[in-house]
Each structure stands twice: as structure tokens, then as C-alpha cells.
Amino acid sequence: MNVSVIGAGPIGCIAAYNLSRHNDVSLFQEPIDRKVRCAGLISKSGTGRLGLRLRKSIIKNKVRGAILISPYNERVEIDGREIKAYVIDRNEFDEFLLERAIDNGVELVERRISKNDIKNLNSDRIIIATGTNYNLQKKLGINSPREFLVGAQYVMKVDCDDDFVELHFNVPGFFSWIIPTDDYARIGLCSKRNPTPYLEKFVRELKRNGRIKSDRIIDRNFGIIPIYNPKIRTDYGKILLVGDSAGHVKASTGGGIITGGIAANFVGDIEYEYKWRKEIGRELFLHLLIHRFLSRLSAKNISRLLTLLGEYKHILEKNGDMDIASRNMTALFKNPKFMVKFILNLPFYALDLL
């Protein structure tokens, strides 16, 4: 079978690699600016699920946990006591996936694909993996995500613990992050509004606390992140959507490499839509519910929730998974004491949710 994959980002490359085992695959890469717009944090367990053996130069740091910081600067440290995630160089990561696909027989074509090109491609199946560039989908009259977050990130010298990612709940509807790399840290956040004022305010706060010694911004990037829509159609017979093109993104964190990569494992299957939904649909929906829940909580209730999680952090430390939301929630709600305290807090949360 002849297959065309449109988009040579990480999900397109994973799809092309998987398809090349039993098909003739052409991977179309648009010859434009390929600046990566990503925090570059992926779970160790997720790379295992995708069967990826990353070379050392890709991994800039390894983290074992997260520090959750409330709007009132209360801290909850979740220590997994072993490596839980990799901080990666996304450019090298993307090159690694592209080389892997080419080495497996995928033909790389440097060419922009238009609506007319789609009609003329001599392909039995066409995979659209164009990330957050939805122009082609719109011209074809195909579904695309409708709701987005906007991300902004600076790379700066920051005083932080190399073993932990920091999540600061100081942004309406989301959080800010500090991700330590080799010599620097990635400081970023997402918002439904313009994220730059929030990021600039966060940087000023870090400077006041003496955590940033230099005004120099080593790098900066911006991008949009689709919010998962459980109703989106991704299978149009000959044409399939995968990755950001299909909204295969965890709404609670904005991460989409692992979930999109898992969906890409099924693009060669005749029951693609059914298969990816069975594998990750529930998880993506739970991440969406978590996002909606947290985005409506007041600062006081976020603080209340983090305090509760702090009391039972040992459960997350033992069972936590960045990608599988059901594992985290099941472990917490199986604990009777946590369940009782959560229920007692529900009246407070309800005031925000009404």
C-alpha cells in the first residue's frame, strides 16, 4: 500500500516509521521555518510505550518529581525517587525521529502540499500530521480543533533544583512552569489570553526572589496548543488526522508527544478511530475534565486542593504517571481517607463550578 504522511514533525515521523514496516511511505516536509515550540518534557514511561531509545545528546536533564506551588506560595513536593521524565532538546529529538523513519525506508519529500495535491497524490491512505497548522484541514473541509491555549516560554539562568520540575498555579486557567535543563531553565506558561504579560510578571517575581541573576533571555518561543475535543472526527476513510491535527493533547498539561505518538501507532489500522480511542480516548477525556475543573477553581480552592494532595502525596509518588490520568485518580480515590476529605471539600469547589 502507498501511504503519504503530511508533516514531518515528531508525530508524522512516528506514523511514517510505523507504516513503513508494511507499506511504501512518502513523508512530506514543508520547507519552512521549523522552529520548535515546546516545553520539551516527556515521560520516561511514555518513551518506553513508544519503543524509543533516545540517544544521550537528546536528553538535557532527567527529573524525578515535581514541586507544586499554590497561588499563596505553599509548596508540595512530589518525589518519585527515580527518573520520571526527560528534558529533551526538541530539535535533536525531531531529527532523531526523522532519521529513524528514513533509515526504515521512508522517502522524505521537501514539498508543500495543497488541497489540489491531496487529490492528485497516488496514495491509498493519507495521514495529516501538520501539527497546529490547520490550513490544509480547513481547505479540505475537515475537522480541526476549535479551542486553544497559547504558550510562551523563555530560557534563562534560574536558581532551581535540577531534579524537579516546578508548577506554579499563578495563571488563570493553567499554570507556569520551571523546567531545569543543563545550564539553564525553561520558564513558561499557557493561557487562553495573551501569555506574555503573565510570563513577564512571573519572571519579575522570580527576580525579586533572587532566583534570576541576569536579564538575558537565551531563547524565547511561542505557540498554540489545541485542547482535546472528544467529538472530533479523525477518520475520513482515505484521510486520517493524528497528533495536534486531531487534538491528541493532554488538556491538563498541554503535552502531546506521547499521546499523539500512541495514536500514530494505529494509523495503519482499518479501525484507526476505534483503536486510538480505545487506547487513549479515556485518558484524554480525563485530562480534559481535570483541566476544566482546575481552570474554574479560585486561588483559595486551588490552595485547598494542593494542601489535600500534599497530605496524600505518597500515593502520587508511588502511582503517579504523567500520561495516564486514570492511574493517578484511581490510586487517590481508592484511599478512603482521601475520598472522605475530598468529598468534604466539594461544597467549596462547587461554589466555583456553579
C-alpha positions, 0 to 999 in steps of 0.5 A, a space after each residue: 500500500 502507498 501511504 503519504 504522511 503530511 508533516 514531518 514533525 515528531 508525530 508524522 515521523 512516528 506514523 511514517 516509521 510505523 507504516 513503513 514496516 508494511 507499506 511504501 511511505 512518502 513523508 512530506 516536509 514543508 520547507 519552512 521555518 521549523 522552529 520548535 515550540 515546546 516545553 520539551 518534557 516527556 515521560 520516561 514511561 511514555 518513551 518506553 510505550 513508544 519503543 524509543 531509545 533516545 540517544 544521550 545528546 537528546 536528553 538535557 536533564 532527567 527529573 524525578 518529581 515535581 514541586 507544586 506551588 499554590 497561588 499563596 506560595 505553599 509548596 508540595 513536593 512530589 518525589 518519585 525517587 527515580 527518573 520520571 521524565 526527560 528534558 529533551 532538546 526538541 530539535 535533536 529529538 525531531 531529527 532523531 525521529 526523522 532519521 529513524 523513519 528514513 533509515 526504515 525506508 521512508 522517502 522524505 519529500 521537501 514539498 508543500 502540499 495543497 488541497 489540489 495535491 491531496 487529490 492528485 497524490 497516488 496514495 491509498 491512505 493519507 495521514 495529516 500530521 501538520 501539527 497546529 497548522 490547520 490550513 490544509 484541514 480547513 481547505 479540505 473541509 475537515 475537522 480541526 480543533 476549535 479551542 486553544 491555549 497559547 504558550 510562551 516560554 523563555 530560557 534563562 539562568 534560574 536558581 532551581 533544583 535540577 531534579 524537579 520540575 516546578 508548577 506554579 498555579 499563578 495563571 488563570 486557567 493553567 499554570 507556569 512552569 520551571 523546567 531545569 535543563 543543563 545550564 539553564 531553565 525553561 520558564 513558561 506558561 499557557 493561557 487562553 489570553 495573551 501569555 506574555 504579560 503573565 510570563 513577564 510578571 512571573 519572571 519579575 517575581 522570580 527576580 525579586 526572589 533572587 532566583 534570576 541573576 541576569 536579564 538575558 533571555 537565551 531563547 524565547 518561543 511561542 505557540 498554540 496548543 489545541 485542547 482535546 475535543 472528544 467529538 472530533 472526527 479523525 477518520 475520513 476513510 482515505 484521510 486520517 488526522 493524528 497528533 495536534 491535527 486531531 487534538 491528541 493533547 493532554 488538556 491538563 498539561 498541554 503535552 502531546 508527544 506521547 499521546 499523539 505518538 500512541 495514536 500514530 501507532 494505529 494509523 495503519 489500522 482499518 479501525 484507526 478511530 476505534 483503536 486510538 480511542 480505545 487506547 487513549 480516548 479515556 485518558 484524554 477525556 480525563 485530562 480534559 475534565 481535570 483541566 476544566 475543573 482546575 481552570 474554574 477553581 479560585 486561588 483559595 480552592 486551588 490552595 485547598 486542593 494542593 494542601 489535600 494532595 500534599 497530605 496524600 502525596 505518597 500515593 502520587 509518588 508511588 502511582 503517579 504517571 504523567 500520561 495516564 490520568 486514570 492511574 493517578 485518580 484511581 490510586 487517590 480515590 481508592 484511599 478512603 481517607 482521601 475520598 472522605 476529605 475530598 468529598 468534604 471539600 466539594 461544597 467549596 469547589 462547587 461554589 466555583 463550578 456553579 
